[in-house]
Amino acid sequence: MNVQKYDQENPGLVNSIVCAIDILGFSQMIVDSCEEGYGNSLLREINYLINKNKQCIIPNKYSHGKIKIFTDNMVVAYPITGDGEEELDEILENVSEYQFNLALEGLFVRGGISVGDFYINDDIVFGPALLDAHNTESKLACYPRIILDDKTVKKLQKYINYYDVAPQNNMILIDNDGQWFLNYLNTIFKYYTECNNEYEFERIQLELLIRHRDKIEEMLLIHKKNTRVWDKYVWTANYHNYFCDLYFPDEKNLKISRKSLLSWPREISNDDI
């Protein structure tokens, strides 16, 4: 089997799995921080968080995948060898972990995944797969979700049909609008090998979901007067609650309350006058 790779000396397009990621609301963060005098503080914090969390997404020394980061934008690509199942699985797993880790820090991302011709080196990213991934991110993702374009969905459907119980089933959810997106909260189940027993494993899972819940509630409060942005975190809250209902139905405290997600009218009180 021929091993595909991005030739640094002789550039050429390679059939690849490509993911484009963008941090939600980053431009506004820059504007607000510079106007309010904490631009340097935000710069240092973002630099620290991205460098800390990108480790889970950097291809290992045995992989021919590549990663390029430009502040809030990231491109991850793997040249396809064989049918591409291994490369797609690696992107789905690693990008989910990156998305989850940033969410715990209050940085929510959206993105798109596509497949096709692509090239990357230290100076350039190029190819229709990049354009398709970026268009998917910018035009279809809408919420803090990383979605698969139609070509990638067809590939994944083929892989799933290989199995009685496909390993990819837990990696993906399908939204109300029909988009397939990364089930990044599934990352909590990766920590088993780091725990001494089942009790400790479940405790860590619950702690991580509580941290995720708290960050979403914080974002809902911060953006409650900006409906367009607030709605994006309502989507994330609904995803969080769905995941908790699916895997931890008896742990009601993990969920975000409906009063945070719905707007109820009330009568005028003395505090309003």
N, C-alpha and C positions, 0 to 999 in steps of 0.2 A: 504494500500500500504506500503510495507516494505521500510524503509529509508536506503539507502546504505551509508556507510561511511568508511573511512580508520581507522581501529582499531589500535591505537597506542600501545596497550598492546599485541595484538594477530595479527601480520601481516598476511594479506591474500590478494590475488589479487581480485580486484573489477572492474567490467565493467565500463569504464570511457571514458569521452571526454578529450583528452590530447593535449596541445599545447606546442611546443618547439620553443623558440625565440632566435635569435642571433643578436648582433649588428654588422652591416656591417663594415669591415675594422678595427675592434677593436685591433687585434694583431699588426697591423702596427702602430696604434696610440701609443701603448705602446712603441714599438721600437723607433719611431721618438721622442717621448717626453723624453725618457731617454737619447737618444743620444744628444739631443739638450738642455737638462738641465731644462726641465719644467715637469718632471715626477710627482713631488709632486702636482703641480698645476692641471695637468690633473686628477690625482687620486681624489683630492678634488672635482673637477668639476663633474666627473662621479658619484662619491658617492652622491653628492647633487642632480643631475638630476634624477638618478634612484630612490632614496628615495622620491623625490618630486612627481614623476609621477607614481610610482607603486601603489599609493593610489586608482587609478581608477580601478585597476585590482585585488586588494586584495578581496577575497570573503567576503561577509558580515557575520555578526554573526549568521544569520539564515541559511547560506549555509554550506554545508559539503565539499566545494571545498578547495583546498590547492594550495599554491604557494611556489616555491623555487627559489632563485636567487643566481647565482654564477658569480659575476662580470657582464660579457656581456651575460651570458646565463640565460634564465629563463624558468621554466617549470610551467605551470598552468594546474590543473586537477580538474575535477568534476566527482564524482561518479554518474552513471546514475540511476535515479529512474523513473520507467515507461518507456515511449518510448524514452526519452532522449532529446526531443525537447527543454524543458526549459533550460537544462544544456548547450546544444549547442548554443542556442540563447545568453545565458549569456556570454559564452566565446567569441563568435563573436563580441558582442557589447563592452565588456570590453577590449579585446585585441586590437580592432580597435582604441579605445580611447587612449590606451597606445602607440600604434604605431604612431598615429597622434601627440600626445604630444611630443614624442621624436623627431619626424621629424622637428617640429617647433624649436627644440634646435639644429638641425643639426646632430642628431643621427638617421640614417636610419637602419631599422631592416628587417630581413627576418625570415621566420618561416614555420612550418608545423603543421597541425592539423590532428589527427587520433583518432580512437575509438577502444577500446579493453581492455584487462586485464591490470591492473596497480595498483601499490601501492606506497604510499609516506608517510614518517614520517620526523622527524627532522634530521635524519641521512642518509636516503636512498631514492632514486627513482628507481623503478624497474618495469619491465614488457614489453611485446611486443608492447603495444600501445606507450610507450616512444620511443622504437627503430623505430617504423614506423613513428612517428612524427619527430624524428631527421633525419631519412633518407630522408623524404620528404623535410625538411628544407635544408639539406646539398646537396642533389643531384638534386632536382627539382626546388626549389624556385629561385635560380640563381640571381634574381634581388631583390630589396628591397620590397618584397611582401610576405605575409603569405598565403600559399595555403592549400587547403583541399585535403587530399588523397582520393583515389577512394571510400573507405568504408564510409568516412564522406560525400562525395558528394551524395552517394546513400541514406544515411539517410536524408540529406537535401532535396533531390528531393521528398522523401516521405512526409516530412513535408509540402513542398510547395504545394503539391497536395491536402492538407487538405482545402485550401483556394481558393476563387475567386481571391483575391489580397493578396498574401502572405506577411507577415511582413518581411520575410527574403530577399525579392527581392532586396531591396536597400542596403543590407549588403554585397552583393557579386557581383563581376564582373567575366567574363570569358575572359581569355587572348587569344592571337592569337594561342598559342600552345595548347589550350584546357584546361589549368589549371584554376580551380576556385580559386579566391583569394579575400582577404578581401578588401572591398571598404572603406578604413580607412578615406578617406576625408568626407565620409558621417557623420562623427562625428560632423561636423560644424552645423548640424541641431539639435543637442542635447541642444543647449543653449537657446532655446525659453523661458523656464520658468524663466531664469535669466534676461530677458529683459522686459522693460516696454511697448513696442509696436512693431509692425511689422517693422517700419523703423529702430529702434535700432537693432532689430534682424538681418536684412539684412546687416546693417553696420558692425556688428561683423563678420558675415559670410565672407564678402568681405575682411575685415582686416586679418582674419585668412588665407584666401587663398593667400593674398599678402605676408604674412610672409612665407608661405610654398613655394611660387614661389621664393622668394628671397633666401631662403636656398638652393633650388635646383640649382639656378644660381650660387651661391657661390661654391657649390660642383663641378659643371661643369667647372668652372674656375680653381679651385684648381687642378683638376685631368685631365686637358685637354691634358697633355703629357703622361698620362698613359691610353691608349685606353681601356684596360681590365676593369679598374675601372670606367672610364668616361662613358663607355657604360651602366653601371648599373644606372647612374643618367640620362642618355638619356631616358632609360625606364621609370624612375620615372617622368621625365618631360612630356613624352607622356601621361602617366596616368593623371597627373595634368591637362594637356590641354584638354584631353578627358572629364574629370569631369567638367571643366569650360564650355566647349561647351554644355554639357548636361544640366547643371542647370543655367548657367549665360551666354547665348550665346551673349548677347549684351554688356558684360563687357570685351572688347578686351584687356584691360590693365592687366587683371588677368593672361593672358597666357604668356608662355615662348616663346620668338621669335625663329623662325626657324633658324636664323643665329647662335644661340647658340647650335643648335642640329645637324647642317650639316656642313661639311667641304668644303669650296669653294676654288678653286685654284685662284691665282692672279699673276700678273706680278711682276717681280723684281722692287722694288722701291729704291730710294736713301737711305732710312733707312736700307736697307738690305746690303749695301755695306760699 
